[in-house]
Amino acid sequence: MASVNVIKPKARLSNSNILFLIAAVIFVLMYLFAIISFPNSFLQFQTFF
């Protein structure tokens, strides 16, 4: 049986995919920091709409 690397070679990330990944990680970290810092404002439904 062939190894996994022979069957499916590893695809490299393009520049746009790396940029999107960095932006997504920063967004998630900032969102979690906001939830931890201001927990009461995230419990109100009208905060979002």
LINURUR-V993339 format. One record per residue. N is the residue number from 1. PSI is psi as a letter, one per 20 degrees, with the letter a starting at -180 (NA if undefined). OMEGA is omega in whole degrees, 0 to 359 (none if undefined). NEAR is the number of other ideal C-beta (glycine too) atoms within 12 Angstrom. Layout:
n->N psi->PSI omega->OMEGA near->NEAR
n->N psi->PSI omega->OMEGA near->NEAR
//
This chain:
n->1 psi->p omega->182 near->5
n->2 psi->q omega->180 near->8
n->3 psi->r omega->183 near->9
n->4 psi->h omega->182 near->9
n->5 psi->h omega->179 near->9
n->6 psi->h omega->182 near->9
n->7 psi->g omega->183 near->9
n->8 psi->o omega->179 near->9
n->9 psi->q omega->182 near->10
n->10 psi->p omega->180 near->10
n->11 psi->p omega->179 near->8
n->12 psi->q omega->178 near->8
n->13 psi->p omega->176 near->12
n->14 psi->r omega->181 near->10
n->15 psi->h omega->181 near->10
n->16 psi->h omega->178 near->10
n->17 psi->h omega->177 near->13
n->18 psi->g omega->179 near->13
n->19 psi->g omega->177 near->13
n->20 psi->g omega->180 near->14
n->21 psi->g omega->178 near->15
n->22 psi->g omega->180 near->15
n->23 psi->g omega->180 near->14
n->24 psi->g omega->180 near->14
n->25 psi->g omega->179 near->14
n->26 psi->g omega->179 near->14
n->27 psi->g omega->181 near->14
n->28 psi->g omega->180 near->14
n->29 psi->g omega->179 near->14
n->30 psi->h omega->179 near->14
n->31 psi->g omega->178 near->15
n->32 psi->h omega->178 near->15
n->33 psi->h omega->179 near->14
n->34 psi->h omega->179 near->16
n->35 psi->h omega->180 near->16
n->36 psi->h omega->183 near->13
n->37 psi->h omega->184 near->12
n->38 psi->m omega->185 near->14
n->39 psi->h omega->184 near->13
n->40 psi->h omega->182 near->11
n->41 psi->h omega->178 near->14
n->42 psi->i omega->177 near->17
n->43 psi->i omega->179 near->11
n->44 psi->p omega->182 near->11
n->45 psi->h omega->184 near->8
n->46 psi->i omega->177 near->8
n->47 psi->h omega->186 near->13
n->48 psi->h omega->185 near->8
n->49 psi->NA omega->none near->5
//
